[in-house]
Amino acid sequence: MAEKLRIFVSATNDLEVSRAVIGRAIADLPVQIGVEIRRTPAQGASYDDIFELIANVDRAYFLLGRDITAPAGTEWYLGWKLERSILPMCAVVRRTPAAQEFVRNFPGEWKRFHSRAELARLVTLDLVRILNHTTNRYGLSVHDLELLKLHATRIMKEAPDLRGEPGGAEGGGVLLDTVHGNEFSDQFDDELLVTS
């Protein structure tokens, strides 16, 4: 039986609306899969509640903006403690000293993005890689896998600078809809983020 793809989205306060970009990238995939997008509730949650939200996700997306804010720091810590697969991404913005130190202390590579469109491309390419799981955890047909490959090729052509890089909903949720369309508003346009 096909598994549901479980994703946790962590974002610093200034990138709160960028959570929806991840939901949009999932909705734009050319295949039908069950996806559950989790997040810490906007009104906050206890350490144990955040632990439960992160404990069994397949992928955690971590979006860092100008400063490291609560509960993102706790989500980051728990994701690593629980050995979840985390893709750290940071906006190309002027960061506070605390956020600069946070980036420096991570020994791995941060994926950097200048716009919401670039963030969507990073996430889309990452999702395609995840869905091409060797044991076909998500129950995709050969046709589905070919559609994903074509989708990734189109995305890479739109952003040649991302070639070779593997690659939420705003309030969390489960996406099971069979209709992929423009049900999201155009609030995710391609305006550039302020760079330092």
N, C-alpha and C positions, 0 to 999 in steps of 0.2 A: 504494500500500500504506500502511496506517495506521502511524503512528509510535508508539513507546512514549513515554509521558510520563516524563521523567527529572527527579527531584527530589533536591536535597541538603538535609539538615537539619542545621543547626548550632545547638548549645545550650550555654549556660554550665552549669557543673557542677550548680548548684542546680535547673536545669530539665531535667535528664537524663531523668526519667520523662515529661516533657511531650512528648518526641519521639513517643511512642506515640499521642498525641492526633492527630497528623497522619496516621499510618497508619489510625487509626479513621475519620477524616473521609473518607479516600480509599475505605475499604471500604464506607462508608455511601452513597457516590454511587449513584444509581439506574441507572447505565449500566456496561457491561462494557468496560473499556479495559485495555491493558497499561501498568503503572506500575512503574518502578524507583526505589526510595528508597535513597539513598546517605548515608553518614555516615563520618566518620573512625573507624576501629576504636577501641574503648574502651581498648585497650592502647597506643594511639598510632600515629603514622605519620610518615614523613619528609615534608619539604616537597614533594618531587617526587610522592609518593604522594597527598598532599592535592590537589596541582595536577591530577593525573589524574582524581581523583574529581569535581572541580568543573568541569573544562574544558568538558564538553559537556552540562551540565544545562539544562533548560528553565526551571527555577525553583529558587531557593535560599531556604529559610526560615531566618531568623536569630532565635533566641530568646534574649533577654537578661534575666537575673534580677538578683540582688543585686550581682554583681561580674563583670567581664570576666575570663574564665579561658581557659587554654590547652586545646585548640587553637582555640577560637572566634575569637580575635584573628587568627590566621593564616588561618582560613577566610574571615573577613570581608575581609581584605586581598586574598586571592586572588580571591574572588568579584568584587570591584570591578575588580581588575587585568585579569581575564579578561572583563570586561563582561557578566557573567551577570546575569540578572534576579533581584534580591534583594528579598524582602519583610521588612523589619526590624520585629520585634515585641518589645515589652518588657512584662514583668509589672509591675503596679502594686505595687511593693515599695520599701522603703527601700534605696537603692543606696549603695555605697561611693563615695568621692570619685573613684576611677578610673573606675567605671562611669558616674557622673554626667558626667564629662568626655567619656567615649566617646559618650554620647547627645548631648551638646552639640555635639560636633565633626562630627556628621553633619548636612549641610544639608537633608536631606529630612525627611519625616514618619515618625515611629514609630507603628505601630499598637499601642495599649495594650490589655491584657486583665487582668481581675480574677480570672478563674477558668479552669479547663480547658474548661468549656463555652463560654465566650466565645472562647477561643483556637480551639476547633473551629469555631465559626461564622465567625470571620475567615478561617480556612484554607478552609473549604467554599466561601464566596462567592468567594474568590480562584481556587479550582480551577474553579468554574463559568465564571468569566470566561476563564480560560486555555483551557478546553476548547471554548469558543465561538470558536475561532480562525477568522479570515476565510477561510483556505484549507483548513479542515477537516483539519488535519494528523493528527488522531487518529481519522479515519475514522468519525465519528459520523453516524448517520442523522438524518433530520428528527424522527423519533419520539424518538430519544435526546436531541436538543437540546431538545425540548419537555419531556421528563422532567427534564432539568437545570434548565430555567426554573422548573418547578413546585417542584422541590426548593429552589431559591434563594428563591423566594417564601415557602415554608414557613419556611425558616431566618430570613428577614428579619422575618416576623411574630412569631417567637419572641424576636427581639431588635430592637425598633424603633429603638433607639439606634444600631444599625449600618446602618440603611437608607441606601443610596447608597454605602457603602464597598465597594470591590472586596475582594472579599476581597483518611519516616520511620519508618518503623517504628522502634521502639526500638533495634533492632540493625541496621537497614538491611535491604533485601531487594527482592524482585520480587513484586508482587501481580498475579496473573493468574487468580485464583479466580473462578468464575462465581457463587459463593454469597456473598451479602451478608447477614450475620446477626449474631448476638450471639456470635461466636467469641472476642471479647475479653472479658476479665474486667471487673468493675465497678470496677476500681481507678481509673477516670477519672471519679469522681463530681464533683460541682460545688462542692466546698469552696472557699471564698474564699481567695485568697492574702492574706498579711499585708500590710496597706497602711500607708504611713507617715503 
